[in-house]
Amino acid sequence: MFFTSWQALLRIVVVGVCSYAALVLLLRLSGKRTLAKFNAFDFVVTVALGSTLATVLLSRDTSLFDGIAAMFLLIGLQWIVAWLASRSERVDRMAKSQPRLLLYDGHFLPDALRAERLTEGEVLAAIRQHGIAAVEEVQAVVFETDGSMNVISRTEQGQSALRDVAGLAKASENEEEGKR
């Protein structure tokens, strides 16, 4: 239970060093995007790489080369999907979700909160984490594709970073109706 054998420990050390070196090499070759957590797809690849490394280290049934092949496959598939997504809007929509507006101009968007299964309290917590005390000081809260919430304070007019966020048009229409 506490100790199997010196041979088992030696295998873990040798396979661990080799698989770690292979993973670092593959990650360097594939680029920064492989470990980025831009969206759920990228996150799944990162978790799968960790699981593959653990399996190679701890399972005697999985050879070092099997593990390296699995890591190569995961990184290769992630690279292909990211490459295709950067060139095709259809693939991009299939692989990633779209950021969603949760609060606009100090007003919560109840339909968006329900669709994302979030509460007003969770959005308020994100606003407080950004050091903002009054909801009225917030132009928008965006639920990003990686599951984080970005809080955008009111600023001078300029090109909006919200242009690709789901629900912006509807929120803007509601704001205009409220002014009438």
PAMARGU-300112 format. One record per residue (C-alpha): residue number from 0; residue in one letter; x, y, z. Coordinates in Angstrom, 2 decimals. Layout:
BEGIN
+-----+------+---------+---------+---------+
! pos ! code !       X !       Y !       Z !
+-----+------+---------+---------+---------+
! NUM !    A !       X !       Y !       Z !
...
+-----+------+---------+---------+---------+
This chain:
BEGIN
+-----+------+---------+---------+---------+
! pos ! code !       X !       Y !       Z !
+-----+------+---------+---------+---------+
!   0 !    M !    0.00 !    0.00 !    0.00 !
!   1 !    F !    2.73 !    2.54 !    0.88 !
!   2 !    F !    5.52 !    1.12 !   -1.24 !
!   3 !    T !    5.40 !   -1.17 !   -4.26 !
!   4 !    S !    9.00 !   -1.50 !   -5.36 !
!   5 !    W !   12.08 !    0.45 !   -6.28 !
!   6 !    Q !   11.51 !   -0.60 !   -9.89 !
!   7 !    A !    8.04 !    1.01 !   -9.88 !
!   8 !    L !    9.48 !    4.25 !   -8.46 !
!   9 !    L !   12.29 !    4.23 !  -11.02 !
!  10 !    R !    9.74 !    3.76 !  -13.82 !
!  11 !    I !    7.74 !    6.75 !  -12.57 !
!  12 !    V !   10.85 !    8.94 !  -12.46 !
!  13 !    V !   12.14 !    7.92 !  -15.90 !
!  14 !    V !    8.75 !    7.99 !  -17.62 !
!  15 !    G !    7.85 !   11.21 !  -15.77 !
!  16 !    V !   10.96 !   13.05 !  -16.93 !
!  17 !    C !   10.59 !   11.80 !  -20.50 !
!  18 !    S !    6.85 !   12.49 !  -20.78 !
!  19 !    Y !    7.25 !   15.91 !  -19.14 !
!  20 !    A !   10.00 !   16.81 !  -21.62 !
!  21 !    A !    7.84 !   15.57 !  -24.51 !
!  22 !    L !    4.83 !   17.57 !  -23.27 !
!  23 !    V !    6.90 !   20.77 !  -22.91 !
!  24 !    L !    8.35 !   20.27 !  -26.40 !
!  25 !    L !    4.90 !   19.66 !  -27.91 !
!  26 !    L !    3.48 !   22.71 !  -26.13 !
!  27 !    R !    6.33 !   24.92 !  -27.33 !
!  28 !    L !    5.87 !   23.68 !  -30.90 !
!  29 !    S !    2.10 !   24.17 !  -30.84 !
!  30 !    G !    2.14 !   27.71 !  -29.44 !
!  31 !    K !    0.57 !   29.59 !  -26.54 !
!  32 !    R !   -3.00 !   28.92 !  -27.63 !
!  33 !    T !   -2.78 !   25.25 !  -26.57 !
!  34 !    L !   -2.81 !   26.10 !  -22.86 !
!  35 !    A !   -4.97 !   29.20 !  -23.11 !
!  36 !    K !   -8.34 !   29.01 !  -21.47 !
!  37 !    F !  -10.23 !   31.14 !  -23.97 !
!  38 !    N !  -13.25 !   28.86 !  -23.94 !
!  39 !    A !  -14.56 !   25.49 !  -22.79 !
!  40 !    F !  -12.92 !   23.68 !  -25.70 !
!  41 !    D !   -9.45 !   24.95 !  -24.75 !
!  42 !    F !  -10.10 !   24.12 !  -21.10 !
!  43 !    V !  -11.06 !   20.54 !  -21.95 !
!  44 !    V !   -7.83 !   20.08 !  -23.92 !
!  45 !    T !   -5.79 !   21.37 !  -20.97 !
!  46 !    V !   -7.53 !   18.99 !  -18.56 !
!  47 !    A !   -7.16 !   16.08 !  -21.00 !
!  48 !    L !   -3.42 !   16.75 !  -21.31 !
!  49 !    G !   -3.09 !   16.63 !  -17.52 !
!  50 !    S !   -5.07 !   13.41 !  -17.36 !
!  51 !    T !   -2.95 !   11.86 !  -20.11 !
!  52 !    L !    0.26 !   12.80 !  -18.32 !
!  53 !    A !   -1.05 !   11.29 !  -15.07 !
!  54 !    T !   -2.04 !    8.08 !  -16.86 !
!  55 !    V !    1.39 !    7.75 !  -18.46 !
!  56 !    L !    3.06 !    8.29 !  -15.09 !
!  57 !    L !    0.94 !    5.95 !  -13.02 !
!  58 !    S !   -0.36 !    3.23 !  -15.32 !
!  59 !    R !    2.01 !    0.41 !  -16.16 !
!  60 !    D !   -0.36 !   -0.55 !  -18.98 !
!  61 !    T !    0.33 !    2.71 !  -20.85 !
!  62 !    S !    3.73 !    3.02 !  -22.47 !
!  63 !    L !    5.65 !    6.26 !  -22.73 !
!  64 !    F !    5.19 !    6.35 !  -26.50 !
!  65 !    D !    1.44 !    5.67 !  -26.19 !
!  66 !    G !    1.20 !    8.67 !  -23.86 !
!  67 !    I !    3.26 !   10.91 !  -26.13 !
!  68 !    A !    1.09 !    9.87 !  -29.08 !
!  69 !    A !   -2.05 !   10.72 !  -27.08 !
!  70 !    M !   -0.64 !   14.15 !  -26.10 !
!  71 !    F !    0.38 !   14.77 !  -29.72 !
!  72 !    L !   -3.14 !   13.82 !  -30.86 !
!  73 !    L !   -4.84 !   16.16 !  -28.34 !
!  74 !    I !   -2.55 !   19.08 !  -29.16 !
!  75 !    G !   -2.86 !   18.40 !  -32.89 !
!  76 !    L !   -6.65 !   18.30 !  -32.77 !
!  77 !    Q !   -6.77 !   21.47 !  -30.68 !
!  78 !    W !   -4.42 !   23.19 !  -33.16 !
!  79 !    I !   -6.55 !   22.07 !  -36.14 !
!  80 !    V !   -9.81 !   23.23 !  -34.55 !
!  81 !    A !   -8.28 !   26.59 !  -33.54 !
!  82 !    W !   -6.82 !   27.03 !  -37.04 !
!  83 !    L !  -10.17 !   26.21 !  -38.67 !
!  84 !    A !  -12.04 !   28.47 !  -36.21 !
!  85 !    S !   -9.79 !   31.39 !  -37.08 !
!  86 !    R !  -10.69 !   30.92 !  -40.75 !
!  87 !    S !  -14.35 !   29.88 !  -40.60 !
!  88 !    E !  -17.12 !   31.61 !  -38.68 !
!  89 !    R !  -19.17 !   28.39 !  -38.73 !
!  90 !    V !  -16.38 !   26.36 !  -37.09 !
!  91 !    D !  -15.75 !   29.20 !  -34.64 !
!  92 !    R !  -19.41 !   29.19 !  -33.54 !
!  93 !    M !  -19.37 !   25.40 !  -33.25 !
!  94 !    A !  -16.18 !   25.28 !  -31.15 !
!  95 !    K !  -16.83 !   28.27 !  -28.89 !
!  96 !    S !  -19.64 !   30.01 !  -27.16 !
!  97 !    Q !  -20.21 !   33.72 !  -27.53 !
!  98 !    P !  -19.68 !   36.19 !  -24.69 !
!  99 !    R !  -23.00 !   37.29 !  -23.20 !
! 100 !    L !  -24.07 !   40.57 !  -21.69 !
! 101 !    L !  -25.48 !   40.12 !  -18.16 !
! 102 !    L !  -25.85 !   43.76 !  -17.11 !
! 103 !    Y !  -25.97 !   46.84 !  -19.30 !
! 104 !    D !  -26.03 !   50.47 !  -18.27 !
! 105 !    G !  -26.68 !   49.56 !  -14.64 !
! 106 !    H !  -29.61 !   47.23 !  -15.45 !
! 107 !    F !  -29.63 !   43.45 !  -15.12 !
! 108 !    L !  -30.70 !   41.40 !  -18.15 !
! 109 !    P !  -32.92 !   38.69 !  -16.62 !
! 110 !    D !  -33.19 !   36.57 !  -19.79 !
! 111 !    A !  -29.41 !   36.42 !  -20.11 !
! 112 !    L !  -28.99 !   35.55 !  -16.42 !
! 113 !    R !  -31.48 !   32.69 !  -16.77 !
! 114 !    A !  -29.89 !   31.42 !  -19.98 !
! 115 !    E !  -26.46 !   31.29 !  -18.31 !
! 116 !    R !  -27.89 !   29.97 !  -14.99 !
! 117 !    L !  -26.47 !   32.87 !  -13.00 !
! 118 !    T !  -27.90 !   35.01 !  -10.22 !
! 119 !    E !  -27.82 !   38.75 !   -9.70 !
! 120 !    G !  -25.79 !   38.05 !   -6.55 !
! 121 !    E !  -23.03 !   36.41 !   -8.58 !
! 122 !    V !  -22.88 !   39.41 !  -10.90 !
! 123 !    L !  -22.82 !   41.78 !   -7.92 !
! 124 !    A !  -19.91 !   39.77 !   -6.47 !
! 125 !    A !  -17.99 !   40.20 !   -9.74 !
! 126 !    I !  -18.65 !   43.95 !   -9.64 !
! 127 !    R !  -17.38 !   44.15 !   -6.04 !
! 128 !    Q !  -14.28 !   42.14 !   -6.99 !
! 129 !    H !  -13.49 !   44.87 !   -9.49 !
! 130 !    G !  -13.64 !   47.45 !   -6.69 !
! 131 !    I !  -16.87 !   49.07 !   -7.81 !
! 132 !    A !  -19.44 !   49.92 !   -5.16 !
! 133 !    A !  -22.37 !   51.18 !   -7.26 !
! 134 !    V !  -24.02 !   49.23 !  -10.06 !
! 135 !    E !  -24.76 !   52.55 !  -11.74 !
! 136 !    E !  -20.99 !   53.00 !  -12.31 !
! 137 !    V !  -20.98 !   49.88 !  -14.52 !
! 138 !    Q !  -21.55 !   50.14 !  -18.24 !
! 139 !    A !  -21.61 !   46.36 !  -18.70 !
! 140 !    V !  -20.87 !   42.97 !  -17.18 !
! 141 !    V !  -19.90 !   40.36 !  -19.77 !
! 142 !    F !  -19.93 !   36.60 !  -19.13 !
! 143 !    E !  -16.92 !   35.53 !  -21.18 !
! 144 !    T !  -16.42 !   32.30 !  -23.09 !
! 145 !    D !  -14.03 !   31.00 !  -20.39 !
! 146 !    G !  -16.66 !   31.43 !  -17.64 !
! 147 !    S !  -15.20 !   34.60 !  -16.16 !
! 148 !    M !  -17.12 !   37.85 !  -15.72 !
! 149 !    N !  -15.61 !   41.08 !  -16.96 !
! 150 !    V !  -16.87 !   44.33 !  -15.51 !
! 151 !    I !  -16.64 !   47.39 !  -17.74 !
! 152 !    S !  -16.86 !   50.76 !  -16.04 !
! 153 !    R !  -18.43 !   53.78 !  -17.67 !
! 154 !    T !  -15.90 !   55.64 !  -19.82 !
! 155 !    E !  -15.74 !   58.21 !  -22.54 !
! 156 !    Q !  -17.39 !   57.28 !  -25.82 !
! 157 !    G !  -15.21 !   55.40 !  -28.29 !
! 158 !    Q !  -15.23 !   52.14 !  -30.20 !
! 159 !    S !  -16.97 !   49.60 !  -28.01 !
! 160 !    A !  -15.26 !   46.41 !  -26.87 !
! 161 !    L !  -18.79 !   45.03 !  -26.54 !
! 162 !    R !  -19.46 !   44.75 !  -30.29 !
! 163 !    D !  -19.23 !   40.90 !  -30.33 !
! 164 !    V !  -21.23 !   40.30 !  -27.15 !
! 165 !    A !  -24.57 !   38.50 !  -27.36 !
! 166 !    G !  -27.45 !   40.64 !  -26.17 !
! 167 !    L !  -25.91 !   44.05 !  -26.82 !
! 168 !    A !  -28.41 !   45.05 !  -29.50 !
! 169 !    K !  -31.38 !   44.07 !  -27.35 !
! 170 !    A !  -29.95 !   45.87 !  -24.29 !
! 171 !    S !  -29.34 !   49.01 !  -26.37 !
! 172 !    E !  -32.92 !   48.89 !  -27.69 !
! 173 !    N !  -34.31 !   48.53 !  -24.16 !
! 174 !    E !  -32.18 !   51.48 !  -23.04 !
! 175 !    E !  -33.51 !   53.67 !  -25.88 !
! 176 !    E !  -37.11 !   52.70 !  -25.05 !
! 177 !    G !  -36.50 !   53.57 !  -21.40 !
! 178 !    K !  -35.33 !   57.07 !  -22.34 !
! 179 !    R !  -38.57 !   57.79 !  -24.25 !
+-----+------+---------+---------+---------+
